[in-house]
Amino acid sequence: MVQGRDFLGGVTINGFVDPAVKATGDAALVQAANDLASAVKRQWREEAALRRLNDPYPLPVRWRPAAPQLMEPWRSLVRLATTGIGRESSASPSGWASGPEALTGGGGDLVKVLARVPTGRLVVLGEPGSGKSMLLVRLVLDLLALRRHGDPVPVLIPLASWDPDREDLDLWLEERLGIDYPWLGEPGRTGANRGRELLDAGLIMLVLDGLDEIPDRVRGRAIARINDALGLNSDLGMVLSSRSAPFAATVRPQNGREVRVTGAAGVEVEPLDLDTVASYLRDSAGGPTHEARWQEVFAALAAERDPHPLGQLLTTPLMAYLARVAYSPSPDAVEDIAYGSGPDGRPLEPGQDSERGLVPEEHHAPVGHPLELLDRSRFPAPAAIRAHLLDAFIPASYARHWTPARPSGSRHRWTRGQAAHFLTFLARDLEHRQQGTTDLRWWDLPDAAPRILAGVTVGLVAVPAGVVMPFGAWLGVGMLVGVAVAMIGRRWSPPTRSFNRGLAGGLIGSVLGSAFGLGMRFVLGIHSPAGYLVSGLALGLVPGFLGGFRAGLAGGIAASFVGAFVGEPEMGDSAPLVNSVGFAVAAACVVTLGHSRHPARGLRWSPLGILTGLGGGLVLGIAVTLQDGLLSGLLSGVVAAAGGSFGAGLEAKPVEATVAADPQTILDQDRVTFWTTAMAGGIAIGLAASLVVGSVLGSWRGALAGVADGLATGLAWGFLQARYGSFTLARWWLALRGHVPWRLMSFLADAHRRGVLRQVGATYQLRHAELQRRLAGRT
């Protein structure tokens, strides 16, 4: 370079300028992107190893340009890249492809192909099992290997759980990022979540997998939502994958409006060459013996006059992989002795023995010689071989002797029959109840059990609280009325994700309702003990859990008015029964309708919750003062304010982390949140109830009321804040019925290590959608 000045003149060396850092101007945000890049790289390196993508080498998938009628014209891409409003990209047109025909490639060239698309947006199409997901994983890792400090971070996100009719893409992405990468749920410099800030700053490149897994009726809406997100940031890069036929039916429907992915070029994955598959299966056979078996198979295929179904089938990476797993077992797998045979020479089913009915798991071998795949009488069409390989996948995967990666992990082993049974139930649940989604999330499992299971459990725990409360039947009646009004009110005023708005409405409603009821009694000349005001507070807060501010306000007014107006000091024989029914129904409704839908990953203080707790303590102190004197009122108010603000002010939140979350970690964090909030709420309400009741009826009755109220309230608060309680009850219910194992998370982790499941952040998926559909269709 120095000698070049003799020919070209003076040489100037310009210092490196990072465009991403210059564009954002926020070192903290760039550091967050760098942390995310480290987490994504670690996540997909581990997942690529478990999926054996480099064992012995990646299948050399090739692609060609997608059909031009499915994509925008190339001139539109160039115009958008050069004249797009707000576009800051400094990419040089000299590196762009001249047209879609230049996008042909294969192997690891997808990152280069993407760089040649003017807009940096690409749609990857292909048939089922053609290797689209494998290509995306490889693309993410290749992009991260080339990424510079402050560049956008490629994040692979499956679209299966997105409902475009209910959520915009950016809002759904913000929630998903906060689950898969917990620290992105923390507030950033602007007050928005860090994930939201990274999306707005263009520091996340979207790699969206599985558009075809969104239901047909909303797939066109999904593309429109994607276009809306792309329109907000003209520099936003994106890669989208889909099966070819569903994508074509969506963008060019026979009846309906056509749609295109804005600014995106397209490629379509081609079938594998049979010689390539033959080399791959021989190279991955694990030894000369198994290599010779595959040599026999492909020699026989070459000698066939007519195209054999096996030759047609093995041209997809999925079928090549399944054939490898079934007929080229790993070194720790058992010998190929099939299923064994009984005294009559007939093959035994898995788990059977000719004499005692059972055989050890190590005698459960997968299948025999791959030459059997050439039997036309047994496999007359590719569909028959496909079904056979899908059915052989789980037995072959569970023929291995697996040792958990972590010494502390579960060493429980499941037989092939047990694994197939449990996975079949999970696949059916995904396919039928969850309408074909491929995302297997532990926090969705409670919906597979009866919906009222958690509510009934907490309602039964609340029965003793109603029995020991030293009030007349008006307490239970008021609670039932308040719940009914709040249930009606929530239809017009749906609740928000935070319960504190409802609690604030219930608190205000309880004061207004109690005052109104007591005022009516005063006008009518009826004696009104101040204890009605104390009970009115409890009656008003319960409806607050069922809805937002308006529903809580209406329910609080109705409940407190009924309690204060119709109340009588006498207990009566029916009071314990009526009150217990009221407490049970209220608790069951609160937990059933208000329980958490998403996992919690930590704790935080809510200012609104703290103010609600302080306000409740103040009003309670005034009420007790009117009834039992200043000292008792002051003590009750201080304890109730401190405990209430602690219980109501403690909310679930994501925790700080710099690694991608996994399902077990999310469950552990949710479990901690469940028990912490349950104890906080239980202790707060228990102490307040103990003091209030004890000041009137003595310490013994106060202690009984405190324990009963604390247990019921604490358990309900835990269910409202975290998903662990509902998940545990559902897991027990399904395990008792034989649908899932007792150690479900250990089973899923073991299936993931065996390659039966794949993991995307905090979500599991079956190895392929074809496997899920095959399992779901079993009888």
C-alpha positions in Angstrom: 0.0 0.0 0.0 2.9 2.3 0.8 4.5 1.6 -2.5 1.3 2.3 -4.3 1.7 6.0 -3.7 4.4 6.0 -6.3 1.8 5.1 -8.9 -1.5 6.5 -7.4 -0.4 9.5 -5.3 -0.8 10.1 -1.6 -2.3 7.4 0.5 -4.9 8.3 3.2 -5.9 5.7 5.9 -9.4 6.5 7.4 -10.2 5.4 10.9 -13.0 3.0 11.4 -16.5 4.5 12.1 -19.1 2.2 13.5 -22.4 3.3 11.7 -24.6 1.6 14.3 -23.0 3.4 17.2 -23.1 6.7 15.3 -26.8 6.2 14.4 -28.0 5.3 17.9 -25.8 7.7 19.9 -26.5 5.6 23.0 -23.6 3.5 24.3 -25.9 1.7 26.8 -28.3 0.7 24.0 -25.4 -0.6 21.9 -24.1 -2.5 24.9 -27.5 -4.1 25.3 -27.4 -5.2 21.7 -23.9 -6.6 22.2 -25.1 -8.5 25.2 -28.0 -9.8 23.2 -25.7 -10.9 20.4 -23.6 -12.9 23.0 -26.7 -14.6 24.3 -28.1 -15.5 20.9 -24.7 -16.9 19.8 -24.5 -19.1 22.8 -28.1 -20.2 22.5 -27.9 -21.3 18.9 -24.4 -22.9 19.2 -25.7 -25.2 21.9 -28.9 -25.9 19.9 -27.0 -26.6 16.7 -24.9 -29.1 18.6 -28.0 -30.8 20.0 -29.6 -30.9 16.5 -26.3 -32.4 15.2 -26.1 -29.9 12.4 -22.3 -30.2 12.2 -22.3 -34.0 12.7 -20.5 -34.9 10.5 -21.2 -31.7 8.4 -24.3 -29.7 7.4 -26.3 -31.0 4.6 -25.5 -28.9 1.5 -28.9 -27.4 0.9 -29.3 -25.4 -2.3 -31.9 -22.8 -3.4 -33.1 -20.9 -6.4 -35.0 -17.7 -6.9 -38.7 -17.9 -5.8 -41.4 -17.6 -8.4 -41.5 -13.9 -9.5 -45.3 -13.6 -9.1 -45.0 -14.3 -5.4 -42.5 -11.4 -4.7 -42.3 -7.7 -5.4 -40.5 -6.7 -8.6 -36.8 -6.2 -8.2 -37.1 -2.6 -9.3 -39.3 -1.9 -6.3 -36.7 -3.3 -3.9 -34.0 -1.0 -5.5 -36.3 2.1 -5.3 -37.1 1.4 -1.7 -33.5 0.9 -0.8 -32.4 4.1 -2.6 -35.3 6.5 -1.9 -37.0 5.1 1.2 -38.1 7.8 3.6 -36.0 7.8 6.8 -33.6 5.2 5.4 -30.1 5.5 6.9 -28.4 2.5 5.4 -25.0 3.2 3.9 -24.9 0.0 1.8 -23.3 0.5 -1.6 -25.4 -0.4 -4.6 -22.3 -1.9 -6.1 -22.7 -4.9 -3.9 -26.4 -5.5 -4.8 -27.4 -8.3 -7.1 -28.6 -7.3 -10.6 -31.8 -9.2 -10.2 -33.5 -12.1 -8.5 -31.8 -14.6 -10.8 -28.5 -13.8 -9.0 -29.8 -15.1 -5.7 -29.1 -18.8 -6.5 -26.8 -20.4 -4.0 -26.3 -23.2 -1.5 -24.6 -24.3 1.7 -23.4 -21.3 3.8 -24.0 -18.8 1.0 -27.3 -17.5 2.4 -25.6 -14.8 4.4 -23.9 -13.6 1.2 -27.2 -13.7 -0.7 -28.9 -11.7 2.0 -26.2 -9.0 1.7 -26.9 -8.7 -2.0 -30.6 -7.9 -1.5 -30.9 -4.1 -1.6 -33.4 -4.0 1.3 -31.9 -6.7 3.4 -35.2 -8.6 3.4 -35.6 -12.2 2.2 -38.4 -14.8 2.2 -37.2 -18.4 2.3 -39.7 -20.9 0.9 -39.6 -24.7 0.7 -41.5 -27.9 1.0 -42.0 -29.6 4.4 -38.7 -30.9 5.7 -36.7 -29.1 3.1 -34.3 -27.6 5.7 -35.7 -24.1 6.1 -35.3 -24.0 9.8 -31.8 -25.4 9.6 -30.9 -22.7 7.1 -32.2 -20.0 9.4 -30.1 -21.3 12.3 -27.0 -21.4 10.2 -27.8 -17.9 8.9 -28.1 -16.5 12.4 -24.8 -18.0 13.5 -23.1 -16.8 10.3 -24.5 -13.3 10.7 -23.3 -13.2 14.3 -19.8 -14.4 13.2 -19.6 -11.4 10.8 -21.3 -8.9 13.1 -19.4 -5.8 14.1 -19.8 -3.9 17.4 -23.1 -2.1 17.4 -24.6 -3.9 14.3 -28.2 -5.2 14.4 -28.5 -8.6 16.2 -30.3 -11.4 14.3 -32.9 -13.0 16.5 -34.7 -16.2 15.4 -38.3 -16.2 16.6 -41.0 -18.8 15.6 -44.3 -17.3 14.6 -46.5 -20.3 15.7 -47.8 -18.6 18.8 -48.5 -15.2 17.3 -52.2 -14.3 16.7 -52.1 -11.4 14.3 -55.8 -10.7 14.9 -55.1 -9.8 18.5 -51.7 -8.3 18.6 -49.5 -6.1 16.4 -46.2 -7.8 15.5 -44.1 -5.3 17.4 -46.1 -5.7 20.6 -45.9 -9.5 20.3 -42.2 -9.3 19.6 -41.7 -7.1 22.7 -43.4 -9.7 24.9 -41.6 -12.6 23.3 -38.2 -11.0 23.6 -38.9 -10.4 27.3 -39.6 -14.1 27.8 -36.7 -15.5 25.8 -34.2 -12.9 26.9 -35.4 -11.8 30.4 -33.3 -8.7 30.8 -34.9 -7.2 27.7 -38.1 -6.9 29.7 -36.4 -4.4 32.1 -37.1 -0.7 31.6 -34.4 1.1 29.6 -33.2 4.7 29.3 -36.5 6.0 27.8 -38.8 4.1 30.2 -39.8 1.5 27.6 -38.5 -2.0 27.8 -35.0 -2.7 26.5 -36.5 -5.0 23.9 -38.7 -2.2 22.7 -35.8 0.2 22.5 -33.7 -2.2 20.5 -36.5 -2.7 18.1 -37.2 1.0 17.7 -33.5 1.7 17.2 -33.2 -0.9 14.4 -30.7 -3.0 16.5 -32.6 -6.2 16.0 -32.8 -8.0 12.8 -35.9 -10.2 12.6 -35.5 -13.9 11.6 -39.1 -15.1 11.6 -39.6 -18.8 11.2 -42.8 -20.6 10.2 -45.3 -18.2 8.6 -47.2 -21.4 7.4 -47.7 -22.4 11.1 -50.1 -19.5 11.5 -53.8 -20.5 10.8 -54.8 -20.1 7.2 -57.6 -17.6 7.9 -55.2 -15.0 9.5 -52.0 -15.6 7.4 -52.8 -12.7 5.1 -53.4 -10.5 8.1 -50.0 -11.7 9.5 -48.3 -10.5 6.3 -50.1 -7.1 6.6 -48.9 -6.8 10.2 -45.4 -7.6 9.2 -45.5 -5.0 6.5 -46.8 -2.5 9.1 -43.7 -3.2 11.3 -41.4 -2.9 8.3 -43.0 0.4 7.4 -42.1 1.8 10.8 -38.4 1.3 10.1 -37.3 1.3 6.5 -33.8 0.1 7.6 -35.2 -3.0 9.4 -33.7 -6.2 8.0 -35.8 -9.4 8.0 -35.8 -13.0 7.0 -39.1 -14.9 6.8 -39.6 -18.6 6.2 -42.7 -20.5 5.1 -43.8 -23.6 3.2 -44.2 -22.8 -0.5 -47.8 -23.8 -1.0 -49.3 -22.0 2.0 -47.3 -18.9 1.1 -48.5 -18.9 -2.5 -52.1 -19.4 -1.4 -51.8 -16.4 0.9 -50.1 -13.9 -1.4 -52.2 -15.0 -4.4 -55.5 -16.3 -3.1 -58.1 -17.6 -5.6 -60.7 -15.5 -3.9 -59.5 -12.5 -1.9 -57.0 -9.7 -1.9 -53.5 -10.3 -3.0 -50.7 -9.3 -0.6 -46.9 -9.0 -0.8 -44.1 -8.9 1.8 -42.9 -5.3 1.4 -39.4 -4.9 0.0 -38.6 -8.7 0.2 -36.8 -10.9 -2.3 -37.5 -14.6 -2.3 -35.6 -17.9 -2.6 -37.0 -21.4 -2.7 -35.1 -24.4 -1.3 -34.5 -27.2 -3.9 -34.6 -30.9 -3.3 -31.4 -32.6 -2.4 -29.4 -34.5 -5.0 -29.5 -38.2 -4.3 -25.7 -38.6 -4.5 -25.4 -35.9 -1.9 -27.7 -37.8 0.4 -25.9 -41.0 -0.2 -22.6 -39.4 0.7 -24.1 -37.8 3.9 -25.6 -41.1 5.1 -22.4 -43.0 4.5 -20.2 -40.4 6.1 -22.5 -40.2 9.2 -22.9 -44.0 9.5 -20.5 -44.2 12.4 -18.4 -47.1 11.1 -17.6 -49.4 8.2 -20.4 -51.8 9.0 -23.2 -49.3 8.8 -21.5 -47.5 5.9 -21.6 -50.8 4.0 -25.3 -51.1 4.6 -26.0 -47.7 3.0 -23.7 -48.6 0.2 -25.9 -51.6 -0.5 -29.0 -49.5 -0.4 -27.8 -46.9 -2.9 -26.3 -49.5 -5.2 -29.7 -51.2 -5.3 -31.4 -47.8 -6.0 -29.0 -47.2 -8.9 -29.8 -50.6 -10.4 -33.6 -49.9 -10.3 -35.2 -49.3 -13.7 -38.1 -47.3 -12.4 -37.7 -44.5 -9.8 -38.0 -46.0 -6.4 -40.2 -44.3 -3.7 -37.1 -44.2 -1.4 -35.1 -42.2 -3.9 -37.9 -39.7 -4.1 -38.3 -39.4 -0.4 -34.6 -39.0 0.7 -34.3 -35.8 -1.3 -35.5 -33.8 1.7 -33.1 -33.1 4.7 -35.8 -34.2 7.2 -36.2 -37.6 5.7 -32.4 -38.0 5.3 -32.0 -37.1 9.0 -34.7 -39.5 10.1 -33.2 -42.3 8.0 -29.8 -41.6 9.7 -31.3 -41.7 13.2 -33.2 -44.9 12.5 -30.5 -46.9 10.7 -27.3 -45.4 11.8 -27.5 -45.4 15.6 -25.1 -43.5 17.8 -22.3 -45.4 19.6 -24.2 -45.6 22.8 -27.3 -47.1 21.2 -28.2 -50.7 21.4 -27.5 -53.4 18.8 -29.9 -53.7 15.9 -31.9 -56.7 17.1 -35.3 -55.3 16.2 -37.9 -55.9 18.8 -37.0 -59.5 19.4 -39.3 -62.4 18.8 -41.6 -64.6 20.8 -41.8 -68.4 20.8 -44.0 -68.4 17.8 -41.4 -66.4 15.8 -43.6 -63.3 15.6 -42.0 -59.9 16.6 -42.7 -58.6 20.0 -44.1 -55.1 20.6 -41.9 -52.7 22.5 -41.8 -53.5 26.2 -43.1 -57.1 25.8 -41.3 -60.3 26.7 -42.2 -63.9 25.6 -42.4 -65.2 29.2 -42.8 -62.4 31.8 -44.4 -59.7 29.5 -41.6 -57.1 29.8 -38.1 -56.7 28.6 -35.4 -54.3 29.7 -35.2 -51.0 27.9 -31.8 -51.9 26.5 -33.4 -54.6 24.4 -35.7 -52.0 22.7 -33.8 -51.6 19.4 -35.1 -49.3 16.7 -35.3 -50.9 13.3 -33.3 -53.4 11.2 -31.4 -53.1 8.0 -32.0 -50.1 5.7 -32.5 -52.5 2.8 -36.0 -53.1 4.1 -36.9 -49.6 2.8 -36.6 -51.0 -0.8 -39.5 -53.5 -0.2 -42.1 -52.2 -2.6 -44.8 -54.5 -1.2 -44.3 -53.0 2.3 -43.6 -49.5 1.1 -45.4 -48.9 -2.3 -45.2 -45.1 -2.1 -43.1 -42.4 -0.5 -45.9 -41.7 2.0 -45.5 -45.2 3.5 -41.7 -44.8 4.0 -42.3 -41.3 5.5 -44.7 -42.8 8.0 -42.3 -45.6 8.8 -39.4 -43.2 9.4 -41.5 -40.9 11.5 -42.7 -43.8 13.6 -39.1 -45.1 14.0 -37.7 -41.8 15.2 -38.8 -41.9 18.8 -37.9 -45.5 19.4 -34.4 -44.9 17.9 -33.9 -41.8 19.9 -34.9 -43.6 23.2 -32.7 -46.6 22.4 -29.7 -44.5 23.6 -28.3 -44.7 27.1 -28.4 -41.1 28.0 -26.7 -39.4 31.0 -28.0 -35.9 31.9 -25.5 -33.1 31.1 -25.9 -31.7 34.7 -24.9 -33.9 37.6 -27.9 -32.5 39.5 -30.3 -33.3 36.8 -32.9 -36.1 36.9 -31.6 -39.6 36.2 -35.1 -40.9 35.7 -35.4 -42.9 32.4 -38.4 -43.3 30.3 -39.0 -46.3 28.1 -39.8 -45.9 24.4 -43.4 -46.8 25.0 -43.8 -44.2 27.8 -42.0 -41.5 25.8 -44.2 -42.2 22.8 -47.4 -42.1 24.9 -46.5 -38.8 26.6 -45.3 -37.1 23.4 -48.5 -38.3 21.6 -50.6 -36.5 24.2 -48.6 -33.3 24.0 -48.7 -33.4 20.2 -52.5 -33.9 20.2 -52.8 -31.0 22.6 -50.8 -28.7 20.3 -52.6 -29.9 17.2 -56.2 -29.8 18.5 -56.6 -27.7 21.6 -54.0 -25.1 20.5 -55.1 -25.2 16.9 -51.9 -26.5 15.3 -49.2 -24.3 17.0 -45.8 -25.9 17.3 -44.8 -24.0 20.4 -44.7 -26.3 23.4 -44.7 -24.0 26.4 -45.1 -25.2 30.0 -47.2 -22.2 31.0 -49.8 -23.2 28.4 -50.3 -26.6 30.0 -52.8 -25.5 32.7 -55.3 -24.9 29.9 -55.2 -28.6 29.1 -56.8 -29.3 32.5 -60.2 -28.1 33.7 -60.2 -24.4 33.8 -61.8 -24.2 37.2 -59.2 -26.5 38.8 -57.1 -23.7 40.3 -60.2 -21.8 41.3 -61.8 -24.7 43.0 -58.6 -25.5 44.9 -58.3 -21.9 46.3 -62.0 -21.8 46.9 -61.8 -24.8 49.2 -58.9 -23.3 51.0 -61.0 -20.2 51.5 -63.9 -22.0 53.2 -62.4 -22.0 56.7 -61.9 -18.2 56.4 -65.6 -17.8 56.0 -66.4 -20.1 58.8 -64.2 -18.4 61.4 -65.1 -14.8 60.5 -67.2 -13.4 63.4 -69.8 -11.7 61.4 -73.3 -12.3 60.3 -74.5 -13.8 57.0 -74.5 -10.4 55.5 -70.8 -10.7 54.9 -71.2 -13.6 52.5 -74.2 -12.1 50.9 -72.3 -8.8 50.3 -69.4 -10.7 48.8 -71.6 -12.6 46.4 -73.3 -9.4 45.3 -70.0 -7.6 44.8 -68.6 -10.5 42.7 -71.7 -10.6 40.6 -71.6 -6.9 39.9 -67.8 -7.0 39.1 -68.4 -9.9 36.7 -71.0 -7.9 34.8 -68.7 -4.8 34.9 -65.7 -6.5 33.5 -67.7 -7.2 30.2 -67.7 -3.4 29.6 -64.4 -2.6 31.2 -61.9 -5.5 30.6 -59.2 -5.8 33.2 -55.6 -4.8 32.6 -52.6 -7.0 33.2 -52.0 -5.2 36.6 -54.4 -5.9 39.4 -53.6 -2.7 41.2 -56.0 -0.6 39.2 -58.8 -2.9 40.1 -57.7 -2.9 43.7 -57.7 0.9 43.7 -61.2 0.9 42.3 -62.3 -1.6 44.9 -60.9 0.4 47.7 -62.6 3.6 46.6 -65.8 1.7 46.0 -65.7 0.1 49.4 -65.5 3.5 51.1 -68.3 4.9 49.0 -70.5 1.9 49.4 -70.0 1.7 53.1 -70.6 5.3 53.6 -73.8 5.2 51.5 -75.1 2.1 53.3 -74.4 3.5 56.7 -76.0 6.8 55.7 -79.1 4.9 54.6 -79.2 3.2 58.0 -78.8 6.5 59.8 -81.7 8.0 57.8 -83.9 5.0 58.7 -82.8 5.2 62.3 -81.1 1.8 62.4 -78.2 1.3 64.8 -74.9 1.0 62.8 -71.8 -0.5 64.5 -68.5 0.8 63.1 -67.6 -2.8 62.4 -69.6 -2.6 59.2 -67.1 -0.1 57.8 -64.2 -2.5 58.6 -65.9 -5.4 56.8 -66.9 -3.1 54.0 -63.2 -2.7 53.1 -62.7 -6.4 52.7 -65.9 -6.7 50.7 -64.8 -3.9 48.4 -61.3 -5.2 47.7 -62.4 -8.7 46.6 -64.3 -7.5 43.4 -61.2 -5.4 42.6 -59.3 -8.5 41.6 -61.9 -9.4 39.0 -61.7 -6.4 36.7 -60.2 -3.1 36.0 -60.8 0.1 37.9 -64.4 0.6 36.8 -65.5 -3.0 37.5 -63.7 -3.0 40.8 -65.4 0.4 41.7 -68.9 -0.9 40.8 -68.4 -4.2 42.6 -66.9 -2.5 45.7 -69.8 -0.1 45.9 -72.4 -2.9 45.6 -70.7 -5.2 48.0 -70.0 -2.6 50.7 -73.5 -1.1 50.4 -75.1 -4.5 50.9 -72.8 -5.4 53.8 -73.3 -2.0 55.6 -77.0 -1.6 54.9 -78.4 -5.1 55.6 -75.9 -6.2 58.2 -76.9 -7.2 61.7 -74.4 -7.9 64.6 -75.9 -11.3 65.5 -74.1 -14.3 64.0 -77.0 -16.7 63.5 -76.8 -20.4 62.8 -76.6 -19.8 59.0 -73.8 -17.3 59.1 -70.8 -19.7 58.9 -72.4 -21.6 56.0 -73.3 -18.4 54.0 -70.0 -16.7 54.7 -68.0 -19.8 53.7 -70.0 -20.1 50.4 -69.4 -16.4 49.8 -65.6 -16.7 50.5 -65.3 -19.9 48.4 -67.2 -18.5 45.4 -65.3 -15.2 45.5 -61.9 -16.9 45.7 -62.8 -19.4 42.9 -63.9 -16.6 40.6 -60.9 -14.4 41.3 -58.4 -17.2 40.7 -60.2 -18.6 37.7 -60.7 -15.3 35.9 -57.6 -13.4 37.1 -54.8 -16.0 37.2 -51.6 -15.2 35.5 -51.4 -16.2 31.8 -47.6 -15.7 31.4 -44.7 -16.8 33.6 -43.2 -14.3 36.1 -39.5 -14.0 36.3 -38.9 -11.8 39.4 -40.3 -9.2 41.7 -40.7 -5.4 41.7 -42.4 -2.7 43.7 -45.5 -1.2 42.3 -46.1 2.5 43.3 -49.9 2.1 42.7 -49.9 -1.0 44.8 -48.1 0.7 47.7 -50.5 3.6 47.6 -53.4 1.2 47.6 -52.1 -0.7 50.6 -51.4 2.6 52.5 -54.9 3.9 51.7 -56.5 0.6 52.9 -54.5 0.8 56.1 -55.6 4.4 56.7 -59.3 3.7 56.2 -59.1 0.5 58.3 -57.4 2.4 61.1 -60.1 5.0 61.1 -62.8 2.3 61.2 -61.2 0.4 64.1 -60.7 3.7 66.0 -64.5 4.4 65.7 -65.2 0.9 66.9 -62.6 0.1 69.6 -60.6 3.3 70.4 -57.6 5.2 69.2 -54.9 2.8 70.4 -56.4 -0.2 68.6 -57.2 1.8 65.5 -53.7 3.2 65.3 -52.1 -0.2 65.8 -54.4 -1.8 63.3 -53.9 1.0 60.7 -50.1 0.9 60.9 -49.9 -2.9 60.6 -52.5 -3.0 57.8 -50.8 -0.2 55.9 -47.4 -1.8 56.2 -48.6 -5.3 55.4 -51.0 -4.1 52.7 -48.5 -2.0 50.9 -46.0 -4.8 51.0 -48.5 -7.4 49.7 -50.1 -5.2 47.1 -46.9 -3.4 46.1 -45.0 -6.5 45.3 -45.5 -7.5 41.7 -44.0 -10.0 39.3 -41.3 -8.7 36.9 -38.5 -10.0 34.7 -35.1 -10.3 36.3 -31.7 -9.1 35.1 -29.9 -11.7 32.9 -27.5 -11.8 30.0 -28.3 -15.2 28.6 -31.2 -16.7 26.7 -33.7 -18.2 29.0 -34.6 -21.9 28.9 -37.9 -23.5 30.0 -36.5 -24.8 33.3 -35.0 -21.4 34.3 -38.3 -19.6 33.5 -40.1 -22.2 35.7 -37.7 -21.7 38.6 -38.0 -18.0 38.5 -41.8 -18.2 38.3 -41.8 -20.6 41.3 -39.9 -18.2 43.4 -42.3 -15.4 42.5 -45.3 -17.6 43.3 -44.1 -18.5 46.8 -42.7 -15.0 47.6 -45.9 -13.2 46.6 -48.1 -15.8 48.3 -46.2 -15.4 51.6 -46.1 -11.6 51.3 -49.9 -11.3 50.7 -50.7 -14.0 53.2 -48.7 -12.5 56.0 -50.0 -9.0 55.3 -53.7 -9.9 55.2 -53.3 -12.5 58.0 -51.7 -9.9 60.4 -54.3 -7.3 59.6 -57.2 -9.7 60.1 -55.7 -11.0 63.3 -55.4 -7.5 64.8 -58.8 -6.3 63.7 -60.7 -9.4 64.8 -58.6 -9.8 67.9 -59.3 -6.3 69.0 -63.0 -7.1 69.2 -63.3 -10.8 70.0 -59.9 -11.6 71.7 -56.6 -12.9 70.6 -57.6 -16.5 70.0 -60.4 -15.7 67.6 -58.1 -13.1 66.0 -55.4 -15.8 65.5 -57.8 -18.2 63.9 -59.1 -15.5 61.5 -55.6 -14.4 60.7 -54.4 -17.9 59.8 -57.5 -18.7 57.7 -57.5 -15.4 55.9 -53.8 -15.4 55.4 -53.8 -18.9 53.8 -56.7 -18.1 51.5 -55.5 -14.7 50.5 -51.8 -15.7 50.1 -52.6 -18.6 47.9 -54.9 -16.6 45.7 -52.3 -13.8 45.4 -49.7 -16.3 44.3 -52.0 -17.7 41.6 -52.7 -14.2 40.4 -49.1 -13.2 40.1 -47.4 -16.3 38.8 -48.2 -19.3 36.6 -46.5 -22.0 38.8 -49.5 -22.8 40.9 -51.8 -23.4 37.9 -49.1 -25.4 36.2 -48.5 -27.6 39.2 -52.2 -28.4 39.6 -52.6 -29.2 35.9 -49.4 -31.4 35.9 -50.8 -33.4 38.8 -54.2 -33.7 37.2 -52.8 -34.9 33.9 -50.2 -37.2 35.5 -53.0 -38.8 37.6 -54.8 -39.5 34.3 -51.6 -40.9 32.7 -51.2 -38.2 30.1 -47.9 -36.7 31.2 -45.1 -37.9 33.5 -44.9 -36.7 37.1 -41.5 -35.2 36.4 -42.6 -33.4 33.3 -39.9 -30.8 33.0 -37.2 -33.5 33.4 -38.9 -35.5 30.7 -39.0 -32.6 28.3 -35.3 -31.7 29.0 -34.4 -35.3 28.4 -36.3 -35.4 25.1 -34.5 -32.2 24.1 -31.1 -33.7 24.8 -32.1 -36.7 22.7 -33.1 -34.5 19.8 -36.8 -35.4 19.9 -37.6 -31.8 20.9 -35.9 -28.6 19.8 -35.6 -25.5 21.9 -36.2 -21.9 20.9 -35.6 -19.7 23.9 -38.1 -20.6 26.6 -40.1 -22.7 24.2 -39.9 -26.3 23.2 -41.0 -27.7 19.8 -41.2 -31.2 18.5 -38.3 -31.9 16.1 -40.5 -31.1 13.1 -44.2 -30.2 12.4 -44.5 -33.5 10.4 -43.6 -35.5 13.5 -46.2 -33.5 15.6 -48.9 -34.2 13.1 -48.0 -37.9 12.8 -48.1 -38.3 16.6 -51.4 -36.3 16.9 -53.0 -38.6 14.3 -52.3 -41.8 16.2 -55.1 -43.8 17.7 
